[in-house]
Amino acid sequence: MHADVFAALGDETRLGLIVRLSDGGPASIARLSEGTGMTRQAVTKHLNVLRHARLARHRRQGRETLWDVAPEGFEAARAFIDLVSRQWDARLETLRQFVED
């Protein structure tokens, strides 16, 4: 799961879509494609990658599909980064103790 998250965020276009969704709230594919030079199909493809990584979600509202950020996906990614950070802190502390002894 974590590899999907970081692969999805590693793409500049998808990262830009997350930023737009974070700033403006739920948005349609038409709105997300405005001013990007991308087709709606291309935006949809990127949004589906984000959905698969559990970073974005969608819901139907009338005739439109609205997309927004899925906070739980980011919380899981942050928890993973925090775990790795704690592991590195512990390793660095072990190294510091070794060097000082």
Stockholm file with secondary structure:
# STOCKHOLM 1.0

chainA/1-101         MHADVFAALGDETRLGLIVRLSDGGPASIARLSEGTGMTRQAVTKHLNVLRHARLARHRRQGRETLWDVAPEGFEAARAFIDLVSRQWDARLETLRQFVED
#=GR chainA/1-101 SS CHHHHHHHHTSHHHHHHHHHHHHHCSEEHHHHHTTTSCCHHHHHHHHHHHHHTTSEEEEEETTEEEEEECHHHHHHHHHHHHHHHHHHHHHHHHHHHHHHC
#=GC SS_cons         CHHHHHHHHTSHHHHHHHHHHHHHCSEEHHHHHTTTSCCHHHHHHHHHHHHHTTSEEEEEETTEEEEEECHHHHHHHHHHHHHHHHHHHHHHHHHHHHHHC
//
